[in-house]
Amino acid sequence: MAARLEGKVAIVTGAGSRGTGVGNGKAASLLFAREGARVCLVDNVIARAEETLAEIEKEGGEAFAIAGDVSKDADCKHIVDACVMRFGKVDILHNNVGIDPGVVSVVDVDEKTWDEVMNVNVKSMMFMSKHAVPVMAQNGGGAILTVSSISALRPRGLTPYTTSKQAVIGLTQAMAVDHAPQGIRVNCIAPGPVFTPMVAEYMTPERRAVRARAAPLGTEGTAWDIGWAAVYLASDEARWVTGQVLVVDGGTTLVGPSR
């Protein structure tokens, strides 16, 4: 282990992968553990978190899996309490859970879908942070990470998703100001069109090639690219970085959709 996170305790929400392969939460969890952190692996499907746990333990890392619906306040409190009971503290919170209902406008979206997107994508991060902040503050500080999307910076017809992901950026910046006096840094990662198990469900080889060409680098992003960004923002290397949005997209947001 390279030990960039040695001695730290991390909570990762959405720590399992949906389907074969490695999603953003699983990649971050594995990298956190490889860098020396002890990790609380949260997923609403416990089997997914347990798969990540098995890989971490196989590599000699330390973690535990816990089920929870992070859109519910009581579940979030239970998760933080369980982490403190197991590891004694929380240094890192990686808010990774999110859903995307697809292309839909305000004319087409129904209230149930709108509320679900806001609850999962925004309220979950608020609830998890609400319970993690006091624990971090008692320990002298910590790092909170949120996951937004380049859809928040360059809307393309995903109106509920875009709105929620812009709200994540606002929440990140507000918390960064609110909790800086407690030594807590809060930063956001905005991934581009990376290839993950969730995307693989509807992605063809042809579509993957188009997405890769959309980035000036001409390559396809993976969950590991997002995971390494999380490692940096969670580490002491980023000790003077807070309230920022780190775009990880191969340069996609720099060019028009024709590219």
C-alpha positions as CSV (number, residue, x, y, z in Angstrom):
1,M,0.0,0.0,0.0
2,A,1.2,3.5,-0.9
3,A,-0.3,4.8,2.4
4,R,-1.6,8.2,1.1
5,L,-4.6,7.6,3.4
6,E,-2.8,5.7,6.1
7,G,-4.6,5.8,9.4
8,K,-7.8,7.3,7.9
9,V,-11.3,5.9,8.1
10,A,-13.6,6.4,5.0
11,I,-17.3,5.9,4.3
12,V,-18.1,5.3,0.7
13,T,-21.8,5.3,-0.4
14,G,-22.7,3.3,-3.4
15,A,-19.6,1.1,-2.8
16,G,-20.9,-1.8,-4.8
17,S,-21.1,-2.3,-8.6
18,R,-24.3,-2.9,-10.4
19,G,-23.3,-5.8,-12.7
20,T,-20.0,-7.1,-13.8
21,G,-17.0,-4.7,-13.6
22,V,-16.1,-1.8,-11.5
23,G,-18.2,1.3,-10.9
24,N,-17.2,4.6,-9.4
25,G,-17.9,3.7,-5.8
26,K,-16.2,0.4,-6.0
27,A,-13.1,1.9,-7.6
28,A,-12.9,4.6,-4.9
29,S,-13.4,2.0,-2.2
30,L,-10.6,-0.3,-3.5
31,L,-8.2,2.6,-4.0
32,F,-8.9,4.1,-0.6
33,A,-8.1,0.7,1.0
34,R,-5.0,0.3,-1.1
35,E,-3.9,3.7,0.1
36,G,-4.2,2.6,3.7
37,A,-7.7,3.6,4.7
38,R,-10.2,1.5,6.6
39,V,-13.4,1.6,4.7
40,C,-17.1,1.4,5.5
41,L,-18.8,0.1,2.4
42,V,-22.4,1.3,2.0
43,D,-24.9,0.0,-0.6
44,N,-28.6,-0.5,-0.7
45,V,-27.9,-4.0,-2.0
46,I,-25.7,-5.6,0.6
47,A,-24.4,-8.3,-1.8
48,R,-22.8,-5.6,-3.9
49,A,-21.0,-4.1,-1.0
50,E,-19.9,-7.6,0.1
51,E,-18.3,-8.2,-3.3
52,T,-16.2,-5.0,-2.8
53,L,-15.4,-6.1,0.7
54,A,-14.2,-9.5,-0.5
55,E,-11.8,-7.8,-3.0
56,I,-10.4,-5.5,-0.3
57,E,-9.9,-8.3,2.1
58,K,-8.2,-10.4,-0.6
59,E,-5.7,-7.6,-1.0
60,G,-5.1,-7.4,2.8
61,G,-7.2,-4.3,3.4
62,E,-9.7,-3.6,6.2
63,A,-13.3,-2.8,5.6
64,F,-16.9,-3.8,6.4
65,A,-20.1,-3.8,4.4
66,I,-23.4,-2.3,5.6
67,A,-26.8,-1.9,3.9
68,G,-28.6,1.4,3.9
69,D,-30.9,3.7,1.9
70,V,-29.0,7.0,2.1
71,S,-32.0,9.0,1.0
72,K,-33.3,8.2,4.6
73,D,-32.1,10.2,7.6
74,A,-32.3,7.3,10.0
75,D,-30.3,5.0,7.7
76,C,-27.6,7.6,7.3
77,K,-27.3,8.1,11.1
78,H,-27.1,4.3,11.5
79,I,-24.3,4.1,8.9
80,V,-22.2,6.8,10.6
81,D,-22.8,5.3,14.0
82,A,-21.8,1.8,12.8
83,C,-18.6,3.2,11.3
84,V,-17.7,5.0,14.6
85,M,-18.5,1.8,16.6
86,R,-16.3,-0.3,14.3
87,F,-13.4,2.1,13.6
88,G,-13.7,4.8,16.2
89,K,-13.9,7.8,13.8
90,V,-14.7,9.1,10.4
91,D,-12.1,11.1,8.4
92,I,-13.5,10.8,4.8
93,L,-17.1,10.7,3.5
94,H,-17.4,9.9,-0.2
95,N,-21.0,10.7,-1.3
96,N,-21.2,8.6,-4.5
97,V,-24.8,7.6,-4.9
98,G,-26.8,8.9,-7.8
99,I,-29.5,7.9,-10.3
100,D,-30.4,9.2,-13.8
101,P,-33.9,9.0,-15.2
102,G,-32.7,9.8,-18.7
103,V,-33.8,12.4,-21.3
104,V,-36.8,14.2,-19.9
105,S,-38.0,17.8,-19.7
106,V,-40.0,19.6,-17.1
107,V,-43.0,19.1,-19.4
108,D,-42.6,15.3,-19.4
109,V,-41.3,14.5,-15.9
110,D,-43.8,13.3,-13.3
111,E,-43.6,14.4,-9.7
112,K,-42.6,11.0,-8.3
113,T,-39.6,10.8,-10.6
114,W,-38.5,14.4,-9.9
115,D,-38.7,13.8,-6.1
116,E,-36.9,10.5,-6.4
117,V,-34.0,12.0,-8.3
118,M,-33.7,14.9,-5.8
119,N,-33.9,12.6,-2.8
120,V,-31.3,10.1,-4.1
121,N,-28.9,12.6,-5.7
122,V,-29.0,15.5,-3.3
123,K,-30.8,14.7,0.0
124,S,-28.7,11.6,0.5
125,M,-25.5,13.7,0.5
126,M,-27.1,16.2,2.9
127,F,-28.2,13.4,5.3
128,M,-24.8,11.6,5.2
129,S,-22.9,14.9,5.8
130,K,-25.3,15.9,8.5
131,H,-24.3,12.9,10.6
132,A,-20.6,12.7,9.5
133,V,-19.7,16.4,10.2
134,P,-20.0,16.3,14.0
135,V,-17.9,13.2,14.2
136,M,-15.2,14.7,11.9
137,A,-15.3,17.9,13.9
138,Q,-14.7,16.0,17.2
139,N,-11.6,14.4,15.6
140,G,-10.2,17.7,14.3
141,G,-11.5,17.7,10.7
142,G,-11.9,15.6,7.7
143,A,-12.8,15.5,4.0
144,I,-16.2,15.2,2.4
145,L,-16.5,14.4,-1.3
146,T,-19.5,14.7,-3.5
147,V,-20.1,13.4,-7.0
148,S,-21.8,15.7,-9.5
149,S,-21.5,15.4,-13.3
150,I,-20.5,17.4,-16.3
151,S,-24.3,17.5,-17.0
152,A,-24.4,20.1,-14.3
153,L,-22.0,22.2,-16.3
154,R,-23.3,21.5,-19.8
155,P,-27.0,20.5,-19.9
156,R,-28.1,18.1,-22.6
157,G,-31.7,17.3,-22.1
158,L,-31.4,15.4,-18.8
159,T,-33.4,18.1,-16.9
160,P,-34.1,16.4,-13.5
161,Y,-30.5,14.9,-13.4
162,T,-28.9,18.2,-14.4
163,T,-30.8,20.1,-11.8
164,S,-29.9,17.6,-9.1
165,K,-26.2,17.6,-10.0
166,Q,-26.1,21.4,-10.1
167,A,-27.6,21.3,-6.6
168,V,-24.8,19.0,-5.5
169,I,-22.3,21.6,-6.5
170,G,-24.2,24.3,-4.5
171,L,-24.4,21.9,-1.5
172,T,-20.6,21.3,-1.8
173,Q,-19.7,24.9,-1.8
174,A,-22.1,25.8,1.0
175,M,-20.8,23.0,3.2
176,A,-17.2,24.1,2.4
177,V,-17.9,27.5,3.8
178,D,-20.0,26.3,6.8
179,H,-17.5,23.7,8.0
180,A,-14.1,25.1,7.2
181,P,-13.7,26.4,10.8
182,Q,-14.1,22.8,11.9
183,G,-11.2,21.7,9.7
184,I,-13.5,20.0,7.2
185,R,-12.8,20.3,3.5
186,V,-15.7,19.7,1.0
187,N,-15.0,19.1,-2.7
188,C,-16.9,17.8,-5.7
189,I,-15.9,15.5,-8.6
190,A,-17.7,16.1,-11.9
191,P,-17.2,13.0,-14.0
192,G,-17.6,12.9,-17.8
193,P,-19.0,10.0,-19.8
194,V,-17.0,7.2,-18.1
195,F,-17.7,3.6,-18.9
196,T,-19.1,1.7,-15.8
197,P,-21.3,-1.4,-15.3
198,M,-24.4,0.9,-15.0
199,V,-23.7,2.5,-18.4
200,A,-22.8,-0.9,-19.9
201,E,-26.4,-2.0,-19.7
202,Y,-27.4,0.2,-22.6
203,M,-24.1,1.0,-24.3
204,T,-23.1,-0.5,-27.7
205,P,-19.5,-0.7,-29.0
206,E,-20.4,2.0,-31.5
207,R,-21.8,4.3,-28.9
208,R,-18.7,3.8,-26.8
209,A,-16.5,4.8,-29.7
210,V,-18.5,8.0,-30.2
211,R,-18.2,8.9,-26.6
212,A,-14.5,8.4,-26.6
213,R,-14.1,10.6,-29.7
214,A,-16.1,13.3,-27.9
215,A,-13.2,14.0,-25.6
216,P,-10.2,15.9,-26.9
217,L,-8.0,13.2,-25.4
218,G,-9.8,10.7,-27.7
219,T,-10.0,8.0,-25.0
220,E,-12.7,6.5,-22.8
221,G,-12.8,7.3,-19.1
222,T,-13.2,4.6,-16.5
223,A,-14.3,4.4,-12.9
224,W,-10.6,4.3,-11.9
225,D,-10.1,7.8,-13.2
226,I,-12.9,9.0,-10.9
227,G,-11.5,6.9,-8.1
228,W,-8.0,8.5,-8.3
229,A,-9.6,11.9,-8.2
230,A,-11.3,10.9,-5.0
231,V,-8.0,9.7,-3.5
232,Y,-6.4,13.0,-4.2
233,L,-9.2,15.1,-2.7
234,A,-9.5,12.8,0.3
235,S,-5.7,12.9,1.0
236,D,-3.6,15.4,2.9
237,E,-2.1,16.4,-0.5
238,A,-5.3,18.4,-1.0
239,R,-5.2,20.0,2.5
240,W,-5.6,23.6,1.0
241,V,-8.3,22.6,-1.5
242,T,-12.0,23.1,-0.6
243,G,-15.2,24.2,-2.3
244,Q,-13.9,23.1,-5.7
245,V,-15.3,21.1,-8.6
246,L,-12.8,18.8,-10.1
247,V,-13.9,17.9,-13.7
248,V,-12.7,14.5,-14.8
249,D,-13.8,14.2,-18.4
250,G,-10.9,14.0,-20.8
251,G,-11.6,17.6,-21.8
252,T,-15.2,16.9,-23.0
253,T,-16.7,20.1,-21.6
254,L,-14.1,22.1,-23.5
255,V,-15.6,21.3,-26.9
256,G,-19.0,21.3,-28.6
257,P,-21.1,18.2,-29.1
258,S,-20.0,17.9,-32.7
259,R,-16.6,16.6,-31.5
